[in-house]
Amino acid sequence: MSVDFGQQILGSVVQLLAAGGGGAAVAYLIFKFLGKSWIENQLAKNLEIAKSEISMLATRRMKLHDKEYVVFPELWSKLNNAFDSFGQAIILYREFPDFQNMGVDNLNEWLNRSDLSINEKSYFAEEKNKDRAYNKILEGRDILVAYKEFGEFHKYLQSNRIFLSPEIKEKFDQIDGLIQESLTAKMMDLKGYSDVNNNFLLEALNKFKKQVKPLKVEIESLVQEKLFPESSIGKNKKGKR
C-alpha cells in the first residue's frame, strides 16, 4: 500500500469521525478502499497462522502423550517389583531347618554350608534362639531388597512425573507414600520397637492389605484405560445397554 493511498484512507476516516460517523461507516469506507479480495487475503493469512499455532500445540501434546506411554510400562514394572519385595518382607511365616533339635555338629555343618555372610554367621552363632536369629537375618535381607526396589520405583516416578496426567500422577504419589510408610513401620518392628501400644508390624501389614493392595488395583485399571482406550470405550457401551 502506497503512502498516498494510506494517507487518503486516514484522511477519510478522520473526516467521518469528525462528522459523527459510526463504526459501520468506517468499516464500509475501509471495505471500499481496500476491496473484498484484500480483506479475504488478510483473513486467509490470519487463518493460516491460527492453524499453524493449533498444529504446534497439538504436536506438543502428542509428544507428551507419547512419552507417557513410554513411561507407563517401566513405571508399572518398578511398582510391581517394589510391591512384591515389600510383600516378601512382611510375611509372617518362613520355612527353615529345625535348629533347636539339631546337634552341635549338624548345626556347625549347616552353618558352614550356608550362604550367610561373616557378620550373619557371627550373629547366628552367638544367639541362643537359633530359629529367631535366622528369621531375623532373613527379615533383614528382605527389607534391604524391599528398600532397594522401592528406591528404584520412587526415583523413576520422580524423574518422569511431569509426563503423567494429573489423575494417574496423584495415584502413583499416594502408593509411593504408603509403601514408604509401611517400610518404615516394618523397619521399626525389625529394630525391636514394637510393643503392646505400638505394634509396628501390624501397622505395616494393615497398610499393605487395606491400602496398598486396593490402590495398586485402581492404578492398574487407570493405566490400562490409558494404554488401551478402545477397550474402555467398549466397556462403557456395554454398560449403557
N, C-alpha and C positions, 0 to 999 in steps of 0.2 A: 504494500500500500504506500503511495507517494505521500510526501509531506503535505502538499496542497490538498490532496484528497482527504487526508486526516483532518487538516485544519477546517476543511469545508464541513465535515461531519460535526466536528466540535462546535463550530460556529452556529450551525443549525440547531444543535441540542441546547446550547446556551439560550438561543432565541426562544425556543419552545418553553424552556423552563421559566424564562423571564415573563413569558406571556401566560404562565399558569398552566402550561401543558402537562398532562399526567404521564404516568409510566407507559400507558398503552400508546400514546402518541410518540414517545421517544423510541419505543420498540418498533413501531411502524417505520419511523424515519431510518433507523439502523437497517431494517429489512430492505427498505427502498434503495439505500445506497450500496449496501454490501451484496444484495442479491441472495436468492434462495440457495444457489449452488455453493457459495462461500460458507453460508451458515451450516449447510449439511456437511460440508467438508470438515468444519471445525467440530461438529458433533461426532462425526466418524472418528476423528483423531482422539477426542476425549474417550470415546467408547473403547478404542484400541488400547489406550493407556489403562483404563479400568480393567479390561480383560487381562492385560499383562500382569497387573498387580494381583488380581484374583488368582491367576495361574501360579504366580510365585508363592503366594500364601498356601495354595493347595499342594504344591510340590513340597514345601517345607513341612506341612502337616503330614504328608505321606511318608516323608523320610523319618519323622518322629515315630509314626506307627510302625514302619518297617523295623526300626531299632527296637521298639517294644517287643515285636515278635521274635527278634533275635535274643533279647534278654530273657524272655519267659522260660524257655527250656532249661537254660543254665541256672536260673534263679530257683526254679522248681526242683531241679536236681539237688541243689545245695540245701534247700529246705528239707527235702526228704532225708538227706544224709544227717542233717542236724537232728531231725525228728527221731530217726531210727537209733542213732547213737545215744540220744537222751533217754529213749525208752529202755535201752540196754542198761544204762547207768542207774536206773531207779527200780529195776526188777527186784523182787523180794526173795526169790528162790534161785539158788545156784547149785549145780551138782559138782561135787568134788570128792576125793577119797575120804574114807573114814579115818582121819588121822588119830582120833582118840584111841582107837583099837589097834593101831599099828605098833609093832615093836620098834625099839630104837634103831636096829639095823635096817629094817624096812623103811623107816622114816628117813634115815640118812641117805639110803639108796635113792628114794623118790626125790629127795631134795637135790641131790647131785645131778639127777637126770632132768630136773625141771628147767623151765625157761625163765625162772626168777632171776632178777638182777642180783648183784652182790649185796646191795642195801636191802633188797626184799628178803633174800635168804637170811641175812643177819637178823632182821626184824622177826621173821618167822621162827628162827631157832630160839630167840630169846623169849618169845611169848609162850605161856603155858597152855592157853586155849588155842590149839592149832587150827581148829575149824574157823573160829572167829578171826584169827590172824590172817588166814588165807583168803577168807571172804573179804576182809578189809583191803587186802592187796589187790584183789580183782576189782573191787569198787573204785579204788584209786586209779587203776588203769582205765577203767571205763569212763570215769568222769573226765580224765585228761583227753580222751578221744572225743568225748561229747563237747568239751570246750573248744577243741581244735575244729571240729566240724561246724559248730555254731559260729566260731570266729570267721570261717570262710564264707558262710552264708551272710553274716552281718556285714562283712566288708564288701561283698558283691552287691548287696542291697543298697548300701550307702553310695557306692560308686555309680550305680545305674538307676537310682530312684527318680532322677529327672526325666527318664524316658517312660515312666509308668503313669497311667491315668490315675487321677486323684482317688477314685474308689478303691482300686486294687492296691495302690501305694499305702493307703490307710490300713488295709487288712494285713499287708505284709509287715507294716510297722507294729501292729498290735501283736502278731505272733512272735515277732522278733523280741519285743519286750517281755512277753510271757515266758518264752523259753529261757531268757536270761534270768528272770526272777526265779524260775524253777531250778535252774542250775545252781544259783546262789543258795537256795534253800537246801538242796541236796549236799552241797559242799559244807554248809553249816552242820548238817547232820553227820557227815563223814568226819568232821573235826571234833565231834563229841559234844556239840552244844544243845542237842535235843534233850528235853526233859518233859515232865508232866504238863507244864504250862506252855511249852513251845516245842511241838513235835514237827521239826523241820522236814523230816522225811514224808510225813503225812501231808504237809503243805505242798511239797513237790509233786507227790502223787495226785493230789486233788487238782492242782493246776494243769497237770498233764492230761488227765482224763476228762475233766469237766470244761476246760477252756482251750487248751492247745489242740486237742484232737478235733473237736467240732469246728474250730476256726480253720483248721487245715482243710477240712472237707469243703467249707464255704469258699476258701481260696481256690481250691481245685475247680469248683464249679464256675467261678468267675473267670479263671484263666481259660478254661475250655470254651466259654462263650466268646472270649476274645479271639482265640485261635480258630474256632470253627463256628462263626456266626450263623452259617446256613443251618446248622443243627439246632441252634436255639430258636431260630425263626420257625422251623418245623414243629418244635415242641409247643410254641405259642399258638400256632394254628390249630394243633390238635386239642389244646386246652380250651379254645373258644368254641369248638363244636358241641 
